[in-house]
């Protein structure tokens, strides 16, 4: 775990070596179908690097994580089977070698890691972010849902709800801006200043 107070930087130069013991830079292949509009999230799995663009192209780009070679993309805008109009987030199920995409704030699209569409399921609330971990989904929701943090099993049955919207009506904008990270069954909540 890295704890870093980024408010104490000042005008001096920031060196990555002051934050990380080891780091490396990876140049990603530059060809038309591999150009990412805006990076929204990055995740690693085995030899694969997944980069999502939720704001410009609404898809996941997959690269080799040692060479930077573009392998394929996952997801497609449209109204047909396996297509969506908005990509919100994604998470990797390492054990089952699946990728879950949160689309249209109310659907989970499942793909194999090679990009084959498997299925789409509707969730019983609206969510803006999610993580999959230990056969559970952790969703960050907006004010249209009853709670800001909802946890479901892998069939999307709600098992826990946190941060009730009724209790936080006046502060719902603050809750919407909170960031959640799931790590080994623990949920960490933080906010951007």
KOLVEXVO-98828 format. One record per residue: x, y, z of N, C-alpha, C, CB in turn. Coordinates in pm, whole numbers, padded with zeros to 5 digits, always signed. Glycine has a CB too. Layout:
<marses>
XYZXYZXYZXYZ;...
</marses>
This chain:
<marses>
+00084-00118+00000+00000+00000+00000+00088+00123+00000-00096+00000+00122;+00054+00218-00082+00127+00343-00089+00038+00454-00036+00174+00373-00234;+00086+00526+00063+00017+00645+00113+00101+00764+00071-00004+00640+00269;+00040+00855-00003+00115+00968-00058+00031+01093-00045+00154+00943-00206;+00085+01190+00024+00018+01318+00039+00062+01409-00075+00048+01383+00178;-00019+01417-00178+00018+01494-00297+00003+01645-00276-00065+01451-00415;-00043+01687-00158-00057+01830-00133+00076+01894-00090-00162+01854-00026;+00176+01811-00055+00304+01863-00007+00412+01867-00114+00352+01780+00108;+00377+01870-00239+00476+01866-00346+00539+02004-00366+00413+01818-00476;+00459+02106-00369+00511+02240-00393+00560+02254-00536+00625+02271-00296;+00662+02335-00557+00713+02360-00692+00831+02272-00729+00753+02504-00704;+00880+02191-00636+00995+02109-00668+00958+01996-00764+01055+02052-00542;+01060+01941-00825+01043+01832-00923+00999+01704-00852+01174+01808-01001;+00904+01634-00909+00859+01507-00853+00923+01393-00930+00704+01496-00858;+00993+01307-00860+01057+01192-00924+00979+01066-00889+01205+01179-00879;+00949+00985-00992+00877+00860-00968+00950+00772-00866+00858+00783-01099;+01082+00776-00866+01160+00693-00773+01134+00731-00627+01308+00706-00804;+01079+00851-00602+01046+00889-00465+00914+00828-00420+01040+01042-00453;+00836+00774-00514+00707+00713-00482+00712+00562-00498+00597+00772-00571;+00779+00514-00603+00781+00371-00636+00922+00316-00630+00721+00348-00775;+00935+00191-00583+01065+00124-00587+01103+00090-00730+01061-00004-00501;+01006+00038-00805+01029+00000-00944+00917+00055-01031+01040-00154-00958;+00951+00094-01151+00851+00135-01248+00910+00118-01387+00805+00282-01224;+00822+00109-01483+00868+00102-01622+00767+00175-01709+00886-00046-01669;+00814+00220-01822+00728+00288-01918+00705+00194-02035+00790+00423-01964;+00585+00193-02088+00550+00105-02198+00490+00188-02311+00451-00006-02151;+00555+00187-02425+00501+00257-02542+00399+00165-02609+00614+00297-02643;+00276+00212-02625+00173+00132-02688+00179+00149-02839+00033+00170-02634;+00149+00041-02910+00151+00043-03056+00057+00152-03108+00112-00095-03114;+00105+00225-03207+00027+00333-03265-00019+00296-03405+00107+00464-03268;-00142+00247-03414-00207+00230-03543-00351+00273-03524-00197+00080-03596;-00420+00302-03632-00553+00364-03622-00646+00294-03524-00617+00366-03757;-00656+00161-03532-00752+00090-03446-00704+00078-03301-00777-00049-03501;-00581+00122-03272-00526+00112-03137-00518+00247-03066-00389+00049-03142;-00563+00353-03131-00553+00486-03071-00664+00510-02970-00556+00594-03179;-00625+00532-02846-00719+00554-02736-00749+00704-02731-00660+00503-02599;-00878+00739-02720-00916+00880-02713-00882+00941-02579-01064+00895-02740;-00928+00878-02470-00902+00926-02334-00898+00805-02242-01010+01029-02288;-00790+00789-02169-00776+00675-02079-00865+00696-01956-00628+00655-02036;-00955+00600-01931-01043+00606-01815-00998+00512-01704-01186+00573-01855;-00942+00396-01742-00901+00296-01645-00800+00203-01710-01023+00217-01590;-00708+00152-01630-00608+00056-01677-00608-00063-01583-00466+00121-01687;-00600-00185-01637-00591-00306-01555-00500-00407-01624-00732-00367-01530;-00433-00489-01544-00345-00594-01594-00401-00731-01562-00204-00579-01536;-00380-00825-01653-00412-00965-01627-00314-01049-01708-00561-00999-01664;-00232-01128-01640-00129-01209-01705-00048-01123-01801-00193-01330-01779;-00048-01156-01929+00032-01080-02027-00048-00969-02094+00088-01174-02133;-00168-00940-02043-00257-00844-02109-00270-00713-02030-00394-00906-02130;-00272-00604-02104-00298-00471-02050-00430-00423-02108-00180-00372-02082;-00527-00393-02022-00658-00346-02064-00667-00195-02038-00773-00423-01990;-00705-00119-02140-00717+00026-02128-00857+00064-02173-00607+00101-02212;-00934+00125-02084-01069+00165-02124-01072+00312-02162-01170+00136-02013;-01156+00341-02259-01185+00477-02301-01336+00491-02289-01133+00507-02451;-01381+00547-02177-01524+00560-02149-01582+00690-02202-01550+00551-02000;-01498+00780-02251-01545+00914-02285-01546+00947-02433-01463+01013-02215;-01458+00887-02511-01448+00921-02653-01494+00804-02740-01304+00960-02689;-01432+00688-02724-01460+00574-02813-01546+00466-02748-01331+00513-02859;-01564+00469-02617-01649+00373-02544-01615+00228-02575-01795+00398-02578;-01488+00192-02556-01448+00052-02568-01320+00027-02492-01430+00012-02716;-01284-00101-02481-01164-00145-02411-01060-00183-02516-01194-00265-02316;-00939-00134-02499-00827-00168-02587-00739-00269-02512-00746-00040-02630;-00696-00373-02582-00614-00477-02520-00477-00479-02587-00684-00617-02530;-00373-00469-02503-00235-00467-02551-00155-00576-02479-00171-00328-02528;-00045-00619-02539+00050-00705-02470+00121-00616-02369+00153-00775-02571;+00130-00661-02243+00182-00571-02140+00335-00567-02131+00127-00612-02007;+00405-00640-02218+00551-00627-02222+00599-00559-02349+00615-00764-02210;+00530-00583-02461+00573-00523-02588+00493-00399-02626+00563-00625-02698;+00372-00383-02571+00284-00272-02608+00208-00297-02738+00365-00146-02622;+00223-00417-02797+00156-00450-02923+00005-00455-02901+00207-00586-02978;-00069-00389-02991-00215-00391-02987-00265-00528-03029-00276-00281-03077;-00354-00587-02949-00408-00720-02978-00548-00713-03034-00407-00805-02854;-00639-00643-02968-00776-00628-03014-00849-00529-02922-00849-00767-03016;-00972-00496-02961-01056-00414-02874-01179-00495-02836-01096-00280-02945;-01243-00450-02729-01361-00518-02677-01471-00416-02662-01331-00589-02541;-01591-00451-02710-01707-00364-02698-01738-00293-02828-01686-00264-02589;-01866-00260-02844-01909-00196-02967-02033-00111-02942-01937-00301-03077;-02031+00011-02995-02146+00101-02986-02252+00054-03085-02105+00248-03016;-02378+00054-03042-02487+00016-03130-02607-00030-03050-02443-00093-03226;-02705-00090-03120-02827-00136-03055-02851-00284-03076-02945-00058-03105;-02756-00354-03136-02771-00498-03159-02723-00579-03040-02694-00539-03284;-02728-00712-03052-02681-00800-02945-02534-00772-02913-02701-00948-02983;-02503-00755-02784-02366-00729-02742-02320-00586-02765-02275-00821-02813;-02411-00499-02808-02376-00359-02833-02441-00271-02727-02420-00316-02976;-02385-00155-02706-02433-00063-02603-02413+00080-02653-02358-00085-02469;-02470+00176-02581-02452+00316-02621-02356+00391-02529-02585+00386-02625;-02319+00331-02415-02230+00400-02323-02153+00299-02237-02308+00498-02234;-02022+00311-02234-01937+00228-02146-01908+00309-02020-01804+00185-02218;-01939+00252-01904-01917+00322-01777-01793+00274-01704-02037+00306-01689;-01768+00142-01705-01655+00088-01629-01632-00057-01672-01682+00096-01475;-01525-00117-01623-01500-00258-01648-01423-00318-01532-01424-00278-01780;-01427-00450-01523-01351-00522-01421-01319-00661-01475-01430-00531-01288;-01209-00717-01426-01162-00847-01474-01192-00954-01369-01011-00843-01506;-01246-01066-01415-01263-01186-01334-01147-01278-01373-01406-01255-01357;-01038-01270-01298-00916-01344-01331-00936-01495-01325-00804-01304-01238;-01013-01539-01227-01034-01683-01207-01106-01747-01325-01113-01707-01080;-01210-01679-01376-01290-01733-01487-01251-01676-01622-01435-01707-01462;-01145-01593-01624-01095-01534-01749-01206-01461-01826-01033-01644-01837;-01276-01373-01754-01383-01294-01815-01360-01147-01788-01521-01338-01761;-01419-01067-01873-01418-00923-01856-01563-00880-01843-01345-00850-01977;-01593-00800-01740-01728-00748-01721-01728-00600-01752-01778-00774-01576;-01819-00558-01838-01835-00417-01872-01966-00366-01814-01831-00396-02027;-01960-00256-01742-02080-00187-01697-02117-00090-01808-02057-00112-01558;-02234-00113-01868-02277-00034-01983-02414+00028-01957-02282-00120-02110;-02434+00146-02009-02563+00215-02001-02610+00233-01857-02667+00138-02081;-02520+00224-01761-02543+00240-01617-02636+00134-01558-02600+00375-01591;-02680+00036-01637-02773-00063-01583-02757-00203-01642-02913-00016-01606;-02649-00226-01716-02628-00358-01776-02483-00402-01756-02662-00356-01925;-02466-00532-01733-02333-00591-01728-02319-00679-01851-02309-00673-01595;-02220-00648-01934-02188-00727-02052-02066-00811-02019-02163-00635-02178;-02076-00942-02044-01965-01034-02018-01896-01069-02148-02015-01161-01946;-01763-01067-02146-01681-01102-02261-01572-01197-02218-01621-00975-02327;-01529-01282-02309-01406-01358-02283-01292-01259-02302-01392-01484-02380;-01174-01294-02254-01061-01202-02264-01015-01179-02407-00946-01254-02182;-01056-01269-02499-01021-01248-02640-01122-01158-02711-01012-01382-02713;-01225-01111-02638-01320-01017-02694-01451-01077-02742-01259-00945-02805;-01471-01206-02721-01595-01270-02762-01707-01232-02664-01578-01425-02767;-01817-01179-02718-01932-01143-02635-01997-01271-02582-02035-01058-02714;-02026-01275-02451-02087-01394-02389-02233-01370-02353-02009-01433-02264;-02262-01264-02280-02401-01237-02240-02414-01096-02184-02449-01340-02137;-02539-01052-02176-02572-00923-02114-02678-00948-02008-02621-00818-02220;-02662-00883-01892-02761-00894-01786-02790-00755-01731-02712-00989-01672;-02917-00733-01699-02960-00605-01642-02944-00613-01490-03109-00570-01682;-02893-00505-01431-02885-00498-01285-03005-00418-01234-02751-00433-01239;-03049-00443-01109-03173-00381-01059-03157-00239-01003-03232-00468-00953;-03059-00163-01052-03036-00026-01007-02944+00040-01110-02973-00023-00862;-02922+00169-01095-02829+00241-01183-02694+00253-01113-02885+00382-01221;-02585+00230-01186-02451+00239-01129-02358+00313-01224-02395+00098-01098;-02259+00380-01168-02163+00452-01252-02026+00386-01254-02150+00595-01203;-01994+00309-01151-01865+00238-01144-01888+00102-01080-01760+00320-01063;-01793+00009-01106-01804-00122-01042-01669-00191-01038-01906-00208-01116;-01659-00287-00948-01544-00377-00940-01599-00516-00914-01442-00334-00828;-01532-00616-00970-01567-00756-00945-01455-00815-00861-01587-00837-01080;-01493-00887-00754-01394-00946-00666-01458-01057-00583-01332-00839-00575;-01393-01172-00577-01439-01283-00493-01586-01318-00517-01417-01249-00346;-01627-01332-00642-01765-01365-00680-01867-01260-00637-01803-01497-00620;-01822-01136-00618-01911-01027-00579-01885-00907-00670-01890-00988-00430;-01990-00829-00693-01979-00703-00764-01999-00590-00663-02083-00693-00881;-01916-00488-00671-01927-00371-00586-01957-00253-00678-01795-00347-00501;-02072-00191-00659-02117-00084-00748-02120+00050-00674-02256-00116-00804;-02075+00155-00741-02096+00291-00694-02214+00344-00774-01967+00382-00711;-02314+00391-00704-02439+00431-00768-02461+00581-00754-02558+00354-00709;-02554+00632-00833-02587+00773-00823-02718+00789-00747-02597+00837-00963;-02771+00909-00745-02889+00938-00663-03016+00871-00712-02911+01085-00657;-03015+00810-00831-03134+00738-00878-03150+00604-00806-03127+00715-01029;-03046+00557-00740-03052+00431-00666-03075+00461-00518-02921+00348-00685;-03115+00361-00442-03146+00382-00301-03022+00408-00217-03221+00263-00247;-02906+00355-00260-02781+00369-00185-02667+00402-00282-02749+00239-00105;-02563+00462-00230-02449+00497-00315-02352+00381-00334-02375+00614-00257;-02355+00284-00246-02266+00169-00257-02351+00042-00242-02152+00173-00150;-02356-00039-00347-02437-00161-00346-02347-00279-00384-02559-00150-00445;-02357-00385-00306-02278-00507-00331-02375-00619-00367-02191-00545-00206;-02342-00692-00476-02426-00803-00519-02341-00929-00530-02495-00772-00654;-02411-01043-00536-02341-01167-00569-02321-01171-00719-02421-01293-00519;-02267-01282-00771-02237-01286-00915-02362-01304-01002-02140-01399-00943;-02479-01318-00941-02605-01321-01015-02681-01190-01000-02692-01438-00967;-02617-01090-00941-02670-00954-00923-02783-00947-00820-02719-00901-01054;-02785-01042-00726-02874-01033-00611-02804-00945-00508-02908-01176-00552;-02874-00843-00459-02815-00748-00365-02790-00819-00232-02907-00624-00345;-02666-00810-00183-02630-00869-00054-02599-00763+00052-02509-00961-00071;-02570-00640+00009-02544-00532+00105-02564-00397+00036-02401-00542+00164;-02611-00301+00116-02627-00163+00068-02565-00071+00173-02780-00128+00043;-02494+00031+00126-02430+00126+00216-02452+00268+00165-02279+00096+00231;-02444+00365+00255-02458+00508+00225-02595+00538+00164-02346+00553+00129;-02697+00524+00247-02837+00543+00209-02861+00685+00158-02929+00514+00329;-02926+00697+00043-02955+00829-00016-03051+00911+00070-03014+00811-00155;-03142+00846+00141-03235+00921+00227-03159+00994+00337-03340+00826+00288;-03056+00931+00392-02979+00993+00499-02887+01105+00449-02897+00888+00571;-02846+01095+00323-02746+01187+00271-02800+01279+00162-02628+01110+00217;-02931+01307+00163-02995+01387+00057-02918+01515+00024-03137+01424+00097;-02891+01597+00124-02824+01724+00099-02680+01705+00054-02828+01810+00224;-02620+01593+00090-02479+01568+00059-02458+01468-00054-02407+01520+00183;-02563+01442-00132-02550+01338-00234-02445+01372-00339-02684+01315-00302;-02423+01500-00368-02317+01536-00464-02180+01497-00411-02321+01686-00494;-02159+01511-00282-02032+01470-00221-02015+01319-00236-02025+01511-00072;-02119+01243-00209-02111+01097-00220-02087+01053-00364-02239+01033-00167;-02148+01121-00460-02129+01086-00600-01984+01106-00642-02221+01169-00688;-01915+01200-00581-01775+01226-00618-01676+01135-00546-01740+01371-00589;-01722+01057-00449-01632+00966-00379-01582+00858-00473-01701+00904-00257;-01460+00816-00450-01400+00706-00527-01394+00584-00436-01257+00745-00581;-01422+00468-00492-01420+00344-00417-01319+00249-00481-01561+00280-00411;-01242+00182-00400-01150+00080-00449-01176-00046-00369-01000+00126-00438;-01193-00158-00438-01209-00287-00371-01076-00359-00376-01323-00372-00437;-01033-00411-00262-00906-00481-00256-00918-00596-00157-00791-00385-00217;-00914-00718-00208-00922-00838-00124-01037-00833-00025-00793-00858-00050;-01154-00799-00072-01272-00800+00012-01291-00675+00097-01267-00917+00101;-01195-00582+00097-01206-00458+00173-01244-00347+00075-01073-00425+00248;-01323-00254+00123-01362-00140+00040-01298-00015+00100-01517-00125+00032;-01222+00056+00017-01160+00180+00061-01234+00295-00007-01007+00183+00027;-01267+00397+00070-01340+00512+00018-01250+00634+00035-01478+00531+00091;-01239+00714-00072-01163+00836-00064-01226+00939-00155-01018+00812-00101;-01184+01063-00139-01237+01170-00225-01121+01250-00282-01334+01263-00147;-01149+01312-00396-01053+01402-00459-01075+01540-00400-01067+01403-00615;-00967+01612-00373-00981+01749-00322-00988+01845-00435-00865+01787-00229;
</marses>
